[in-house]
Amino acid sequence: MRQFICAIFLFFSLTVVHAQLTVNGKISTVPTTYVNTNGKVGSGEGLETSGKKTRTFVCGDDIIVNHVTTDGVAPVNKTVTYKTVLTSISGASKCWITSNLGATNEAVSATDDTEDASGWYWQFNHKNGFKHTATTRTPSTWTKTVASPVQDWQPANDPCTIELGVGWRIPNLIEWTAVRNTNGYYNNFSSELKLHAAGYLAYNNGALTDRGTGHHYWSSDYSDATFARAYVIFPPNTYTLSNNNQIAGFTLRCIRE
């Protein structure tokens, strides 16, 4: 009998792990019936069946993202843990991921030329990313047309929003300008953001270029029918917000308020 009761308890525990306690002390998965952390009826931030509080994201927390190709953004299926940092480097206090979108890990140096640190590459205002192993690009087909209509990077195509969730986005030109002014040429990797030389994919054929020597980060701002703005750093001492062909594949960092 004791074994039977234990089996029932184990089954029950496994099936309600995501449920929370209501004001009546019963279990529910309906957010509007939760007892919140203030002891009142809440809207999702409540007491779990274990008696612990549910936790919402706080900048500085890690984000675990299961990237899947079915979203039309990730070039391969991959689970990544992103570190985050709250910083005023962009002119106001914002949350940033400290590695490139699609990267397995943070860079270990300013010239880290590994695929794991480089992450993926995107053409301006296109949501589908590209992976490059240094020998092979995935997908192999290279898009050679500017996104239409010509405009700033649209939220519906923003890989940061799609992959990390609502609130995350590509930094705009003003924010990257503030980063440039703060970091200068020599402090990009030593800053909280750990910016590094992941290189880019050439606009004419998608060939991997300057990995280990050049930094190329898209902003969300376009310039005209051909070019868009990006934060570009390359030796010996260039660090600029420049116009770049929208068909080139650049890396992305993600930011949220």
Secondary structure, 3 states (H helix, E strand, C coil): CHHHHHHHHHHHHHHCCCCEEECCCCEECCHHHEEECCCCECCCCEEECCCCECCCCCCCCCEEEEECHHHCCCCCCEEEEECEEEECCCCCCEEEECCCCCCCCCCCCCCCCCHHHHCCEECCCCCCCEEECCCCEECCCCCCCCCCCCCCCCHHHCHHHHHHCCCCECCCHHHHHHHHHHHCCCCCCCCCCCCCCCCEECCCCCCEECCCCCEEEEEEEECCCCEEEEEEEECCCEEEEEEEECCCEEECCCEEC
